[in-house]
Amino acid sequence: MASSPFCCVFIFCILQTVSGSGPYRSILSFGDSFADTGNFLISVPSYTFLAKLPYGQTYFGHPTGRFSDGRLIVDFIAEAYGLPNLPPYLASLHQHRVDSQQGVNFAVAGATALDPAFFQEGNVTTKVRSNDSLSVQMGWFEQFKSSLCQTTQECTDYLGKSLFLLGEIGGNDYDYSLFQGLSIAQVRTFVPKVVQAISAATSRLIEQGAVDLVVPGIPPIGCFPYHLTIFSSPKKEDYDPRNGCLKALNGFSEYHNSVLQTALEKLRKKNPQANIVYADFYGAAMRFFHSPKHFGFTNVHSACCGQGGRYNFNGSALCGAPGSTVCVDPSTFISWDGIHLTEAASRIIANGMLQGLYTTPPMTLPHQEFNHGL
């Protein structure tokens, strides 16, 4: 049963009172644009639209490199554990002064779970200009680790008290292929390879000393303006009457998530010392697609920021491009730019994770008071 808006706000207020009193000393994050706090903008500065308002307008008051009007899921989780927002890893490499002692973010928009060679072999073009796949991010982590701790005991202490967020990752692997004409059936054959890459990265982190890891599935892609526009169908039966989403694409998300959960269960048996949590982004998001008004959303499938069309999404004129417009109240929208979530939607998913409603097993609670507030 979904929680009420009051419950979500109440719990979030409790989380805001935490100040470094949680169980973790840092958070280390990986993934794509759902978690990127600025790495993409640093690596590809030519994407100037991301460096301007309205990006970041809701919370920060200025653009931060996040693909949202405000905070992301990872930001809300960091706040819940009394930790600061995670600086992008690449900032430290470009002589920016950042404090990474309490965490760092390796996620990059456009990142894939599989390496670029996989797509090159299949003649699939990745549209972004960075090739910072999951294995590249793993390499960054190992570089970061070597600069952070010098002895085995130091690394054990630090990593054993850190929370690892491994994703969302994998969605781009599928999107790049689907948008270039491959059928869902064809792309479905990629799923075991993508999941294996995620599983291998998780295992690699455990070998390095990670103890607490959260591995999210992919969201219901059939509900996003981006996919609804590109894969628009004249057939009424292609849409779920309960929510207006494309059934085949959501079925694909469910398939990926089921394969991922099976792989994580195998990892748990192999690594009983580690706490490997599956985060159900799909289920957490479907709550507000099924009952949008319950969560304060009055705009379900349209992007807050975009340029025209049934879903206010135009792939040739994204949010921030000349001619694009932004909604008056992003908190009433699920989608920010047709591809990514608004801060309001990210907050709901993060709360669902922290409450243990959409994590298996439940995440470690931030502190005792949080438990009392559930």
FIDOKOL-578900 format. One record per residue (C-alpha): residue number from 1; x, y, z; residue in three letters. Coordinates in Angstrom, 3 decimals, m for minus. Layout:
BEGIN
@num->NUM u->X v->Y w->Z residuo->ALA
...
END
This chain:
BEGIN
@num->1 u->0.000 v->0.000 w->0.000 residuo->MET
@num->2 u->1.469 v->3.396 w->m0.974 residuo->ALA
@num->3 u->2.293 v->5.884 w->1.755 residuo->SER
@num->4 u->0.454 v->9.175 w->1.959 residuo->SER
@num->5 u->2.047 v->12.480 w->0.897 residuo->PRO
@num->6 u->1.958 v->13.551 w->4.572 residuo->PHE
@num->7 u->3.915 v->10.455 w->5.569 residuo->CYS
@num->8 u->6.558 v->11.115 w->2.924 residuo->CYS
@num->9 u->6.936 v->14.751 w->3.983 residuo->VAL
@num->10 u->7.015 v->13.802 w->7.671 residuo->PHE
@num->11 u->9.711 v->11.206 w->7.140 residuo->ILE
@num->12 u->11.751 v->13.562 w->4.988 residuo->PHE
@num->13 u->11.603 v->16.218 w->7.722 residuo->CYS
@num->14 u->12.953 v->13.655 w->10.177 residuo->ILE
@num->15 u->15.760 v->12.853 w->7.762 residuo->LEU
@num->16 u->16.654 v->16.523 w->7.530 residuo->GLN
@num->17 u->17.425 v->16.585 w->11.270 residuo->THR
@num->18 u->20.224 v->14.043 w->10.886 residuo->VAL
@num->19 u->23.703 v->15.505 w->11.060 residuo->SER
@num->20 u->26.426 v->12.981 w->10.523 residuo->GLY
@num->21 u->24.842 v->10.574 w->12.993 residuo->SER
@num->22 u->24.160 v->7.809 w->10.512 residuo->GLY
@num->23 u->25.937 v->4.494 w->10.087 residuo->PRO
@num->24 u->28.107 v->5.593 w->7.136 residuo->TYR
@num->25 u->31.100 v->7.864 w->6.932 residuo->ARG
@num->26 u->30.778 v->8.281 w->3.170 residuo->SER
@num->27 u->28.771 v->7.406 w->0.064 residuo->ILE
@num->28 u->30.377 v->6.274 w->m3.175 residuo->LEU
@num->29 u->28.062 v->6.497 w->m6.181 residuo->SER
@num->30 u->28.218 v->5.067 w->m9.714 residuo->PHE
@num->31 u->25.825 v->5.132 w->m12.646 residuo->GLY
@num->32 u->24.421 v->7.371 w->m15.351 residuo->ASP
@num->33 u->22.446 v->10.634 w->m15.517 residuo->SER
@num->34 u->20.006 v->9.509 w->m12.833 residuo->PHE
@num->35 u->22.915 v->9.876 w->m10.376 residuo->ALA
@num->36 u->25.385 v->12.247 w->m12.095 residuo->ASP
@num->37 u->26.103 v->15.321 w->m9.971 residuo->THR
@num->38 u->28.355 v->17.035 w->m12.510 residuo->GLY
@num->39 u->30.852 v->14.655 w->m14.118 residuo->ASN
@num->40 u->29.299 v->14.843 w->m17.572 residuo->PHE
@num->41 u->29.321 v->18.628 w->m17.675 residuo->LEU
@num->42 u->32.986 v->18.650 w->m16.665 residuo->ILE
@num->43 u->33.956 v->16.051 w->m19.276 residuo->SER
@num->44 u->31.800 v->17.517 w->m22.067 residuo->VAL
@num->45 u->31.614 v->21.283 w->m21.437 residuo->PRO
@num->46 u->30.231 v->21.861 w->m24.939 residuo->SER
@num->47 u->26.808 v->20.809 w->m23.601 residuo->TYR
@num->48 u->26.233 v->24.405 w->m22.525 residuo->THR
@num->49 u->22.462 v->24.006 w->m22.071 residuo->PHE
@num->50 u->23.152 v->21.963 w->m18.932 residuo->LEU
@num->51 u->25.192 v->24.807 w->m17.469 residuo->ALA
@num->52 u->22.271 v->27.243 w->m17.519 residuo->LYS
@num->53 u->18.963 v->27.698 w->m15.808 residuo->LEU
@num->54 u->16.342 v->26.250 w->m15.617 residuo->PRO
@num->55 u->18.536 v->23.274 w->m14.600 residuo->TYR
@num->56 u->18.927 v->23.364 w->m10.831 residuo->GLY
@num->57 u->16.319 v->26.069 w->m10.327 residuo->GLN
@num->58 u->14.203 v->24.379 w->m7.657 residuo->THR
@num->59 u->16.735 v->23.690 w->m4.910 residuo->TYR
@num->60 u->20.176 v->24.987 w->m5.790 residuo->PHE
@num->61 u->19.028 v->28.123 w->m7.586 residuo->GLY
@num->62 u->21.668 v->27.548 w->m10.248 residuo->HIS
@num->63 u->22.803 v->24.695 w->m12.540 residuo->PRO
@num->64 u->25.043 v->22.050 w->m10.981 residuo->THR
@num->65 u->25.435 v->19.542 w->m13.802 residuo->GLY
@num->66 u->22.461 v->17.523 w->m12.565 residuo->ARG
@num->67 u->19.861 v->16.568 w->m15.155 residuo->PHE
@num->68 u->17.015 v->17.882 w->m13.036 residuo->SER
@num->69 u->15.412 v->20.986 w->m11.616 residuo->ASP
@num->70 u->16.947 v->20.109 w->m8.248 residuo->GLY
@num->71 u->18.135 v->17.187 w->m6.196 residuo->ARG
@num->72 u->18.525 v->13.600 w->m7.348 residuo->LEU
@num->73 u->17.814 v->10.335 w->m5.544 residuo->ILE
@num->74 u->21.445 v->10.146 w->m4.449 residuo->VAL
@num->75 u->21.200 v->13.628 w->m2.914 residuo->ASP
@num->76 u->18.215 v->12.683 w->m0.777 residuo->PHE
@num->77 u->19.940 v->9.514 w->0.384 residuo->ILE
@num->78 u->23.067 v->11.470 w->1.331 residuo->ALA
@num->79 u->20.970 v->13.967 w->3.288 residuo->GLU
@num->80 u->19.167 v->11.137 w->5.058 residuo->ALA
@num->81 u->22.469 v->9.792 w->6.374 residuo->TYR
@num->82 u->23.676 v->13.223 w->7.435 residuo->GLY
@num->83 u->26.228 v->13.478 w->4.647 residuo->LEU
@num->84 u->26.818 v->16.326 w->2.177 residuo->PRO
@num->85 u->25.874 v->16.196 w->m1.479 residuo->ASN
@num->86 u->28.442 v->14.141 w->m3.355 residuo->LEU
@num->87 u->30.970 v->16.093 w->m5.431 residuo->PRO
@num->88 u->31.652 v->14.790 w->m8.949 residuo->PRO
@num->89 u->34.880 v->12.817 w->m9.094 residuo->TYR
@num->90 u->36.178 v->14.675 w->m12.147 residuo->LEU
@num->91 u->36.073 v->17.972 w->m10.244 residuo->ALA
@num->92 u->39.030 v->16.823 w->m8.152 residuo->SER
@num->93 u->40.974 v->15.996 w->m11.320 residuo->LEU
@num->94 u->40.402 v->19.444 w->m12.772 residuo->HIS
@num->95 u->41.980 v->21.258 w->m9.834 residuo->GLN
@num->96 u->38.661 v->22.135 w->m8.250 residuo->HIS
@num->97 u->38.766 v->22.106 w->m4.482 residuo->ARG
@num->98 u->36.384 v->19.411 w->m3.303 residuo->VAL
@num->99 u->36.058 v->17.520 w->m0.043 residuo->ASP
@num->100 u->35.661 v->13.869 w->m0.918 residuo->SER
@num->101 u->36.218 v->12.453 w->2.570 residuo->GLN
@num->102 u->32.483 v->11.945 w->3.021 residuo->GLN
@num->103 u->31.885 v->10.599 w->m0.443 residuo->GLY
@num->104 u->32.298 v->11.127 w->m4.146 residuo->VAL
@num->105 u->30.231 v->10.506 w->m7.244 residuo->ASN
@num->106 u->31.614 v->8.598 w->m10.243 residuo->PHE
@num->107 u->28.320 v->8.523 w->m12.195 residuo->ALA
@num->108 u->28.322 v->10.073 w->m15.674 residuo->VAL
@num->109 u->25.336 v->10.918 w->m17.845 residuo->ALA
@num->110 u->25.145 v->8.638 w->m20.864 residuo->GLY
@num->111 u->27.235 v->5.930 w->m19.217 residuo->ALA
@num->112 u->26.617 v->2.310 w->m20.127 residuo->THR
@num->113 u->27.127 v->m0.893 w->m18.181 residuo->ALA
@num->114 u->28.896 v->m2.438 w->m21.182 residuo->LEU
@num->115 u->32.089 v->m1.078 w->m22.707 residuo->ASP
@num->116 u->31.984 v->0.877 w->m25.999 residuo->PRO
@num->117 u->33.481 v->m2.084 w->m27.900 residuo->ALA
@num->118 u->30.225 v->m3.993 w->m27.495 residuo->PHE
@num->119 u->28.273 v->m1.313 w->m29.299 residuo->PHE
@num->120 u->30.917 v->m0.796 w->m31.943 residuo->GLN
@num->121 u->30.756 v->m4.484 w->m32.828 residuo->GLU
@num->122 u->27.002 v->m4.192 w->m33.261 residuo->GLY
@num->123 u->27.248 v->m0.936 w->m35.235 residuo->ASN
@num->124 u->25.322 v->0.888 w->m32.530 residuo->VAL
@num->125 u->26.263 v->4.531 w->m32.056 residuo->THR
@num->126 u->26.262 v->5.954 w->m28.553 residuo->THR
@num->127 u->24.986 v->9.507 w->m28.888 residuo->LYS
@num->128 u->26.870 v->11.149 w->m26.043 residuo->VAL
@num->129 u->30.475 v->12.237 w->m26.336 residuo->ARG
@num->130 u->31.749 v->10.565 w->m23.206 residuo->SER
@num->131 u->32.566 v->6.871 w->m23.023 residuo->ASN
@num->132 u->32.702 v->6.599 w->m19.270 residuo->ASP
@num->133 u->31.223 v->3.136 w->m18.941 residuo->SER
@num->134 u->30.859 v->1.279 w->m15.670 residuo->LEU
@num->135 u->34.314 v->m0.274 w->m15.994 residuo->SER
@num->136 u->35.827 v->3.199 w->m16.423 residuo->VAL
@num->137 u->34.046 v->4.336 w->m13.276 residuo->GLN
@num->138 u->35.440 v->1.304 w->m11.466 residuo->MET
@num->139 u->38.912 v->2.404 w->m12.534 residuo->GLY
@num->140 u->38.244 v->5.887 w->m11.159 residuo->TRP
@num->141 u->37.166 v->4.355 w->m7.882 residuo->PHE
@num->142 u->40.399 v->2.403 w->m7.585 residuo->GLU
@num->143 u->42.412 v->5.552 w->m8.271 residuo->GLN
@num->144 u->40.380 v->7.378 w->m5.650 residuo->PHE
@num->145 u->40.882 v->4.554 w->m3.172 residuo->LYS
@num->146 u->44.663 v->4.637 w->m3.592 residuo->SER
@num->147 u->44.720 v->8.342 w->m2.739 residuo->SER
@num->148 u->42.358 v->7.954 w->0.195 residuo->LEU
@num->149 u->43.868 v->5.140 w->2.228 residuo->CYS
@num->150 u->47.412 v->3.836 w->2.335 residuo->GLN
@num->151 u->47.226 v->0.689 w->4.417 residuo->THR
@num->152 u->44.948 v->m2.339 w->4.197 residuo->THR
@num->153 u->43.467 v->m1.515 w->7.596 residuo->GLN
@num->154 u->42.753 v->2.096 w->6.626 residuo->GLU
@num->155 u->40.958 v->0.950 w->3.474 residuo->CYS
@num->156 u->39.032 v->m1.703 w->5.368 residuo->THR
@num->157 u->37.868 v->0.843 w->7.928 residuo->ASP
@num->158 u->36.874 v->3.448 w->5.350 residuo->TYR
@num->159 u->35.169 v->1.197 w->2.798 residuo->LEU
@num->160 u->33.522 v->m0.925 w->5.464 residuo->GLY
@num->161 u->31.754 v->2.187 w->6.723 residuo->LYS
@num->162 u->30.792 v->3.494 w->3.291 residuo->SER
@num->163 u->27.565 v->3.052 w->1.364 residuo->LEU
@num->164 u->27.997 v->2.076 w->m2.299 residuo->PHE
@num->165 u->25.246 v->3.069 w->m4.733 residuo->LEU
@num->166 u->25.715 v->1.157 w->m7.978 residuo->LEU
@num->167 u->23.352 v->2.809 w->m10.398 residuo->GLY
@num->168 u->20.902 v->3.145 w->m11.936 residuo->GLU
@num->169 u->22.952 v->1.739 w->m14.833 residuo->ILE
@num->170 u->22.008 v->m0.259 w->m17.929 residuo->GLY
@num->171 u->19.209 v->1.885 w->m19.293 residuo->GLY
@num->172 u->21.465 v->3.600 w->m21.814 residuo->ASN
@num->173 u->22.721 v->0.260 w->m23.116 residuo->ASP
@num->174 u->19.179 v->m0.515 w->m24.197 residuo->TYR
@num->175 u->18.125 v->2.972 w->m25.301 residuo->ASP
@num->176 u->21.035 v->3.466 w->m27.686 residuo->TYR
@num->177 u->20.083 v->0.225 w->m29.414 residuo->SER
@num->178 u->16.302 v->0.694 w->m29.393 residuo->LEU
@num->179 u->16.505 v->4.220 w->m30.774 residuo->PHE
@num->180 u->18.579 v->3.017 w->m33.708 residuo->GLN
@num->181 u->15.986 v->0.547 w->m34.884 residuo->GLY
@num->182 u->16.722 v->m2.694 w->m33.067 residuo->LEU
@num->183 u->13.606 v->m4.494 w->m31.915 residuo->SER
@num->184 u->12.784 v->m5.140 w->m28.289 residuo->ILE
@num->185 u->13.339 v->m8.839 w->m28.963 residuo->ALA
@num->186 u->16.841 v->m8.113 w->m30.285 residuo->GLN
@num->187 u->17.777 v->m5.838 w->m27.398 residuo->VAL
@num->188 u->16.368 v->m8.356 w->m24.941 residuo->ARG
@num->189 u->19.311 v->m10.618 w->m25.842 residuo->THR
@num->190 u->21.643 v->m7.947 w->m24.395 residuo->PHE
@num->191 u->20.127 v->m8.183 w->m20.926 residuo->VAL
@num->192 u->22.272 v->m11.074 w->m19.619 residuo->PRO
@num->193 u->25.419 v->m9.255 w->m20.762 residuo->LYS
@num->194 u->24.349 v->m5.980 w->m19.153 residuo->VAL
@num->195 u->23.422 v->m7.694 w->m15.905 residuo->VAL
@num->196 u->26.705 v->m9.606 w->m15.927 residuo->GLN
@num->197 u->28.579 v->m6.300 w->m16.198 residuo->ALA
@num->198 u->26.650 v->m4.907 w->m13.217 residuo->ILE
@num->199 u->27.187 v->m8.106 w->m11.259 residuo->SER
@num->200 u->30.914 v->m8.106 w->m12.057 residuo->ALA
@num->201 u->31.248 v->m4.493 w->m10.901 residuo->ALA
@num->202 u->29.409 v->m5.303 w->m7.672 residuo->THR
@num->203 u->31.685 v->m8.270 w->m7.070 residuo->SER
@num->204 u->34.737 v->m6.139 w->m7.838 residuo->ARG
@num->205 u->33.677 v->m3.580 w->m5.233 residuo->LEU
@num->206 u->33.175 v->m6.300 w->m2.633 residuo->ILE
@num->207 u->36.658 v->m7.619 w->m3.362 residuo->GLU
@num->208 u->37.965 v->m4.088 w->m2.807 residuo->GLN
@num->209 u->36.321 v->m3.930 w->0.614 residuo->GLY
@num->210 u->32.727 v->m2.792 w->0.080 residuo->ALA
@num->211 u->30.256 v->m4.162 w->2.619 residuo->VAL
@num->212 u->27.015 v->m2.212 w->2.085 residuo->ASP
@num->213 u->25.883 v->m1.940 w->m1.541 residuo->LEU
@num->214 u->22.632 v->m0.800 w->m3.148 residuo->VAL
@num->215 u->22.049 v->m1.931 w->m6.732 residuo->VAL
@num->216 u->18.960 v->m0.389 w->m8.395 residuo->PRO
@num->217 u->16.964 v->m1.800 w->m11.257 residuo->GLY
@num->218 u->15.849 v->0.359 w->m14.173 residuo->ILE
@num->219 u->12.646 v->2.446 w->m14.031 residuo->PRO
@num->220 u->9.482 v->1.894 w->m16.113 residuo->PRO
@num->221 u->10.822 v->3.311 w->m19.381 residuo->ILE
@num->222 u->7.446 v->2.914 w->m21.074 residuo->GLY
@num->223 u->6.108 v->5.785 w->m18.948 residuo->CYS
@num->224 u->8.669 v->8.462 w->m19.827 residuo->PHE
@num->225 u->7.913 v->11.245 w->m22.371 residuo->PRO
@num->226 u->11.115 v->10.397 w->m24.264 residuo->TYR
@num->227 u->10.033 v->6.829 w->m24.965 residuo->HIS
@num->228 u->6.353 v->7.669 w->m25.385 residuo->LEU
@num->229 u->7.320 v->10.136 w->m28.126 residuo->THR
@num->230 u->9.852 v->7.973 w->m29.969 residuo->ILE
@num->231 u->7.775 v->4.782 w->m29.784 residuo->PHE
@num->232 u->4.336 v->6.320 w->m30.179 residuo->SER
@num->233 u->1.856 v->3.757 w->m31.465 residuo->SER
@num->234 u->m1.517 v->4.139 w->m33.207 residuo->PRO
@num->235 u->m2.677 v->0.934 w->m31.502 residuo->LYS
@num->236 u->m4.642 v->1.499 w->m28.332 residuo->LYS
@num->237 u->m3.774 v->m1.982 w->m27.099 residuo->GLU
@num->238 u->m0.079 v->m1.060 w->m26.943 residuo->ASP
@num->239 u->m0.792 v->1.173 w->m23.953 residuo->TYR
@num->240 u->m1.587 v->0.127 w->m20.407 residuo->ASP
@num->241 u->m5.098 v->1.471 w->m19.656 residuo->PRO
@num->242 u->m4.187 v->1.904 w->m15.994 residuo->ARG
@num->243 u->m1.440 v->4.449 w->m16.579 residuo->ASN
@num->244 u->m1.050 v->5.267 w->m20.283 residuo->GLY
@num->245 u->2.425 v->3.714 w->m20.459 residuo->CYS
@num->246 u->3.745 v->1.522 w->m23.265 residuo->LEU
@num->247 u->3.308 v->m2.071 w->m22.153 residuo->LYS
@num->248 u->6.111 v->m3.633 w->m24.190 residuo->ALA
@num->249 u->8.759 v->m1.219 w->m22.917 residuo->LEU
@num->250 u->7.663 v->m1.615 w->m19.315 residuo->ASN
@num->251 u->7.727 v->m5.365 w->m19.800 residuo->GLY
@num->252 u->11.318 v->m4.983 w->m20.952 residuo->PHE
@num->253 u->12.193 v->m3.070 w->m17.778 residuo->SER
@num->254 u->10.604 v->m5.812 w->m15.700 residuo->GLU
@num->255 u->12.634 v->m8.449 w->m17.523 residuo->TYR
@num->256 u->15.928 v->m6.652 w->m16.893 residuo->HIS
@num->257 u->15.028 v->m6.214 w->m13.243 residuo->ASN
@num->258 u->14.127 v->m9.867 w->m12.774 residuo->SER
@num->259 u->17.431 v->m11.022 w->m14.302 residuo->VAL
@num->260 u->19.308 v->m8.518 w->m12.134 residuo->LEU
@num->261 u->17.605 v->m9.724 w->m8.954 residuo->GLN
@num->262 u->18.545 v->m13.331 w->m9.763 residuo->THR
@num->263 u->22.174 v->m12.283 w->m10.264 residuo->ALA
@num->264 u->22.225 v->m10.359 w->m6.984 residuo->LEU
@num->265 u->20.866 v->m13.350 w->m5.097 residuo->GLU
@num->266 u->23.769 v->m15.411 w->m6.425 residuo->LYS
@num->267 u->26.179 v->m12.717 w->m5.267 residuo->LEU
@num->268 u->24.636 v->m12.756 w->m1.780 residuo->ARG
@num->269 u->25.225 v->m16.481 w->m1.461 residuo->LYS
@num->270 u->28.781 v->m16.073 w->m2.685 residuo->LYS
@num->271 u->29.493 v->m13.089 w->m0.409 residuo->ASN
@num->272 u->27.630 v->m13.593 w->2.876 residuo->PRO
@num->273 u->29.755 v->m10.905 w->4.521 residuo->GLN
@num->274 u->28.285 v->m8.236 w->2.236 residuo->ALA
@num->275 u->24.882 v->m6.574 w->2.470 residuo->ASN
@num->276 u->23.683 v->m6.406 w->m1.144 residuo->ILE
@num->277 u->20.421 v->m4.478 w->m1.480 residuo->VAL
@num->278 u->18.247 v->m4.426 w->m4.586 residuo->TYR
@num->279 u->16.483 v->m1.085 w->m5.080 residuo->ALA
@num->280 u->13.219 v->m1.360 w->m6.991 residuo->ASP
@num->281 u->13.174 v->1.890 w->m8.967 residuo->PHE
@num->282 u->10.442 v->0.381 w->m11.138 residuo->TYR
@num->283 u->8.011 v->m0.290 w->m8.308 residuo->GLY
@num->284 u->8.794 v->2.966 w->m6.521 residuo->ALA
@num->285 u->8.084 v->4.956 w->m9.702 residuo->ALA
@num->286 u->4.970 v->3.032 w->m10.721 residuo->MET
@num->287 u->3.261 v->4.302 w->m7.566 residuo->ARG
@num->288 u->2.977 v->7.795 w->m8.928 residuo->PHE
@num->289 u->2.132 v->6.693 w->m12.473 residuo->PHE
@num->290 u->m0.779 v->4.670 w->m11.105 residuo->HIS
@num->291 u->m1.925 v->7.270 w->m8.550 residuo->SER
@num->292 u->m0.354 v->10.611 w->m9.542 residuo->PRO
@num->293 u->m2.756 v->12.856 w->m7.623 residuo->LYS
@num->294 u->m2.000 v->10.936 w->m4.444 residuo->HIS
@num->295 u->1.560 v->12.256 w->m4.678 residuo->PHE
@num->296 u->0.673 v->15.744 w->m5.865 residuo->GLY
@num->297 u->1.318 v->15.189 w->m9.578 residuo->PHE
@num->298 u->m1.115 v->16.663 w->m12.078 residuo->THR
@num->299 u->1.125 v->16.175 w->m15.130 residuo->ASN
@num->300 u->1.911 v->12.505 w->m15.606 residuo->VAL
@num->301 u->3.464 v->12.027 w->m19.038 residuo->HIS
@num->302 u->4.438 v->15.549 w->m20.136 residuo->SER
@num->303 u->7.881 v->16.988 w->m19.509 residuo->ALA
@num->304 u->8.099 v->20.101 w->m17.366 residuo->CYS
@num->305 u->10.854 v->21.530 w->m19.566 residuo->CYS
@num->306 u->10.761 v->20.926 w->m23.303 residuo->GLY
@num->307 u->9.499 v->22.079 w->m26.642 residuo->GLN
@num->308 u->6.171 v->20.971 w->m28.026 residuo->GLY
@num->309 u->4.536 v->17.725 w->m28.984 residuo->GLY
@num->310 u->2.007 v->15.619 w->m27.141 residuo->ARG
@num->311 u->4.440 v->14.973 w->m24.293 residuo->TYR
@num->312 u->6.341 v->18.287 w->m24.491 residuo->ASN
@num->313 u->9.414 v->16.443 w->m25.684 residuo->PHE
@num->314 u->11.400 v->17.161 w->m28.827 residuo->ASN
@num->315 u->14.622 v->15.218 w->m29.310 residuo->GLY
@num->316 u->15.966 v->17.984 w->m31.534 residuo->SER
@num->317 u->15.260 v->20.745 w->m29.012 residuo->ALA
@num->318 u->15.863 v->19.521 w->m25.485 residuo->LEU
@num->319 u->15.280 v->21.405 w->m22.267 residuo->CYS
@num->320 u->17.440 v->24.527 w->m22.225 residuo->GLY
@num->321 u->17.654 v->24.769 w->m26.010 residuo->ALA
@num->322 u->16.383 v->27.917 w->m27.733 residuo->PRO
@num->323 u->12.599 v->27.816 w->m27.905 residuo->GLY
@num->324 u->12.129 v->25.432 w->m24.994 residuo->SER
@num->325 u->9.856 v->26.423 w->m22.157 residuo->THR
@num->326 u->9.698 v->25.437 w->m18.504 residuo->VAL
@num->327 u->6.592 v->24.785 w->m16.419 residuo->CYS
@num->328 u->5.556 v->27.076 w->m13.588 residuo->VAL
@num->329 u->5.595 v->24.384 w->m10.882 residuo->ASP
@num->330 u->7.944 v->21.421 w->m11.449 residuo->PRO
@num->331 u->6.647 v->19.715 w->m8.298 residuo->SER
@num->332 u->3.435 v->18.859 w->m10.163 residuo->THR
@num->333 u->5.395 v->17.040 w->m12.900 residuo->PHE
@num->334 u->6.984 v->13.589 w->m12.767 residuo->ILE
@num->335 u->9.375 v->14.213 w->m15.654 residuo->SER
@num->336 u->11.717 v->17.165 w->m15.756 residuo->TRP
@num->337 u->12.964 v->17.083 w->m19.357 residuo->ASP
@num->338 u->11.281 v->14.022 w->m20.834 residuo->GLY
@num->339 u->14.155 v->11.725 w->m19.873 residuo->ILE
@num->340 u->14.862 v->12.494 w->m16.232 residuo->HIS
@num->341 u->12.852 v->12.960 w->m13.068 residuo->LEU
@num->342 u->11.911 v->16.149 w->m11.285 residuo->THR
@num->343 u->13.213 v->16.692 w->m7.788 residuo->GLU
@num->344 u->9.717 v->15.915 w->m6.492 residuo->ALA
@num->345 u->9.704 v->12.470 w->m8.142 residuo->ALA
@num->346 u->13.257 v->11.721 w->m7.004 residuo->SER
@num->347 u->12.277 v->12.559 w->m3.438 residuo->ARG
@num->348 u->9.424 v->10.025 w->m3.498 residuo->ILE
@num->349 u->11.647 v->7.234 w->m4.840 residuo->ILE
@num->350 u->14.352 v->7.993 w->m2.261 residuo->ALA
@num->351 u->11.805 v->7.973 w->0.560 residuo->ASN
@num->352 u->10.422 v->4.655 w->m0.673 residuo->GLY
@num->353 u->13.923 v->3.197 w->m0.581 residuo->MET
@num->354 u->14.721 v->4.540 w->2.875 residuo->LEU
@num->355 u->11.442 v->3.296 w->4.284 residuo->GLN
@num->356 u->12.347 v->m0.176 w->3.063 residuo->GLY
@num->357 u->9.257 v->m0.385 w->0.860 residuo->LEU
@num->358 u->11.274 v->m0.763 w->m2.330 residuo->TYR
@num->359 u->14.561 v->m2.281 w->m1.199 residuo->THR
@num->360 u->15.349 v->m5.977 w->m0.719 residuo->THR
@num->361 u->16.560 v->m6.435 w->1.948 residuo->PRO
@num->362 u->15.713 v->m3.050 w->3.536 residuo->PRO
@num->363 u->18.483 v->m0.466 w->3.666 residuo->MET
@num->364 u->20.167 v->0.265 w->6.971 residuo->THR
@num->365 u->18.170 v->3.011 w->8.669 residuo->LEU
@num->366 u->19.834 v->6.412 w->9.020 residuo->PRO
@num->367 u->19.365 v->6.466 w->12.806 residuo->HIS
@num->368 u->17.013 v->5.261 w->15.501 residuo->GLN
@num->369 u->14.666 v->8.259 w->15.274 residuo->GLU
@num->370 u->13.959 v->7.449 w->11.651 residuo->PHE
@num->371 u->12.742 v->3.999 w->12.671 residuo->ASN
@num->372 u->10.348 v->5.556 w->15.177 residuo->HIS
@num->373 u->8.942 v->7.843 w->12.516 residuo->GLY
@num->374 u->7.845 v->5.072 w->10.134 residuo->LEU
END
